Amino acid sequence: MTAKEAIDLKIKNLFRGDKVIWMIVVFLTLISMLVVYTSSDTLAYREYNDDNGRVLMKHLMMLGLGLVALVIAANINYRYYSRLLLLLFWVSVPLLLYTLFFGKNLNQASRVIGIAGITFQSSDLAKLALVGFLARVLTLKREQLADVKELILSVIVPILLVVGLIFPANFSTAAMLFATCIVMMFLGKVKMKYLFGFVGTIALVGGLAILILLHVTGDNPQKNNRSQTWVNRIERFVGKGEESKNDEKDFQLTQSKIAIAGGGVVGKMPGKSTQRTILPHPYSDFIYAIILEEYGLLGGVFVLLLYLILMFRAVRIMLRAPQSFGALLAMGLAFSLVMQAMVNMGVAVGLLPVTGQPMPFVSRGGTSLLFTGISIGIIISITREIQKNDGNDTEFEVAESTEADS
């Protein structure tokens, strides 16, 4: 074998796995580079003295870091993630606590912590860790979870712990993570009566808690909290809130609709967006509006299809190895990413209340790009094993069956 052939073989092995998912990554990366660059005029003016090149370079660095993390994660045998994500779960809990009480303020809530001058969103780590933790427990304790006491201690308490710590600062992230956990419990064959009871109890307790908070703090603006913000957004969305053309959220949605209407079917072409200098956060929360304005309905549908295909590939994994650790992990990660993308799109087109969810691997970001890359890399790692073992289900159980009690 020549040196060139050896290098080619190493590169080929490096990018083994589901080729469709690899192509999705390529397309999302290209879209991210193009749209973030063309939508960052206001950010460039504010932070870099009107230098879009510096904005793009910083974004490319974070995007490159996410891609490197993706490739590394894809080349680690997925079985190792059983223990690794368990460890990260226990690391994420104190990080969430620290963020809640000592985190830096972002959009009127403590959401990030600073590490060596870099802001870190602990909820991104917690989402990945909780999905991995659940996939492990639902696989290793499959039989024991028929007992309600074991289910509460092993599954429900960890879910409530993580979701509860995220909830005060980021309701939308907590809600999406909770929904992901419910889907994983359903796929993990948790009894339906337990699932309905869990969801119903949380809905009742959560609703009462918000009503109590509103009653206690509603008359005192200085004590006003995130609960009032959530209610205001929902009331505004259904048309019952105070109408104000100067309201920031109404302004965002109005400008987003103008951008979408201007795009038409084929769009105004890259860099021709007129709303990118008017719409707040066009490079993150409302990036889908810019995609629709510059690339039209065709571009918007193409991006939507990329995420739906990612979900479809995860479903194929689930069908090939039902109830295995790899299948539950892939479904949990894919569902979380795709739902986040759907929320971002839904907000941009006015189907959902305004919330700050970036589009995975497209929006400008820091830790979100890193952990999205890791998540997709783990999914690819699982597909590599499927290809290697030709769908032999026994190969997809957690390689730690003797550690069920650990």
Residue, then its C-alpha position, 0 to 999 in steps of 0.5 A: m500500500t502506497a503512502k497516498e493509499a494509506i492516507d486515503l484509507k485513514i480519511k475514509n475511516l475517519f468519516r465512516g458512518d451514515k453518509v446521509i447524516w454526513m451530507i446533512v452536516v455539510f449542508l448545514t455548515l455551508i448554510s451557516m457560513l453564508v447566512v451568518y455572514t450576510s446577517s451580521d451587519t448590525l453585530a459587526y457595526r456594534e462589536y467590530n467597527d463594521d467589519n463583517g470579516r471578523v464576525l465571520m472568522k469568529h463564527l468559523m472558529m466556533l463552527g470549526l470547533g463544533l466540526v472537530a468535536l463532531v469528528i472526534a465523537a463520531n470516532i469513539n465507540y458509542r458504548y463508551y458514552s454510557r459511562l461518560l455521559l453518566l459522569l457528565f450528568w453528575v457534573s452538570v447538576p452542580l454547574l446548573l446550580y452555580t449558573l442559577f445563583f451565580g451565572k451571568n445575566l443573559n436576556q434577563a436571566s442567569r443562563v451562562i457562566g464565564i470560564a477563562g473569558i469564555t461564556f459557557q451555557s451549562s444547559d447545553l451540557a445538561k441536555l446532552a448528559l440527561v439524554g445519555f443518562l436516560a438512555r443508559v438507565l432505560t436500557l440497564k434497568r428495563e425490567q426494574l422500571a415496572d416498579v413505580k418506586e424504582l421508576i421514580l428514583s432512577v428516572i423521574v427524580p433525575i429528570l425533575l432535578v435537571v429540568g427544574l434547575i434549567f426551568p427558572a432561567n430558560f423555560s423553553t429549553a426546560a420544556m423541550l428537554f422535558a418533552t425529549c425525556i417523555v419521548m425516550m421513556f415512551l420508546g423505553k417501554v415505560k408503562m403508559k399509566y406511569l407516563f400519563g400520571f407523570v405528565g399530568t402531575i407536572a402540568l398541574v404542579g407547574g401551572l399552580a407554581i406559576l400562578i402562585l409566583l404571579h400572585v406573589t410578585g405580580d403587584n411588585p415590579q421590583k420582584n417581577n420574575r421570569s414567570q411574568t415574562w412567560v405569561n406576557r409572551i403567551e398572552r401576546f401570542v394569542g392576542k390577549g396581551e397589551e398591544s404596543k407597536n414599540d414592544e420588542k417582541d412584537f417588533q421582532l415578529t413583525q420584522s420577521k414576517i416582513a422578511i419572509a413575505g419579501g423572500g417569495v418563492v426563490g428569495k432575494m438571493p444571498g446578501k440581498s436581505t433588507q431586514r437583516t439590519i432591522l430584525p433583532h438577532p437575525y444571525s441566531d434566534f431569527i436566522y430562519a427568517i433571513i433564510l426565507e428572505e434570501y433563499g425563499l420558500l425553496g431554501g426554507v423547505f430545504v433546511l426543514l427537510l435536512y432536519l426531518i431527514l436527520m430525524f428519519r435516520a434516527v428512526r431507522i436506527m431505532l427500527r434496526a436495534p429497538q430498545s438498545f442503548g444506541a437506539l435510545l441515545a440516537m433517538g433522544l439526541a436527534f429528537s432534541l435537535v430537530m425539535q429545537a430547529m422546529v421551535n426556531m422555525g415556528v417562532a420565525v414564522g409566527l406559529l410559536p411565541v417568541t423565545g430564544q432558541p438557536m437553530p442547531f448548527v446554523s445559528r451563530g453561537g458558542t457552546s451550542l455549536l460545540f454540543t450540537g457537533i458532539s450530539i451529531g457525532i454520537i449519532i454517527s458513531i452509532t451508525r458506524e456500529i450498525q454498518k459494522n455489525d449489519g444490524n445485529d441487535t445483540e451488538f447494540e446493548v450497553a457493553e456494561s451489563t454487569e454494571a446495572d447496579s452501579 
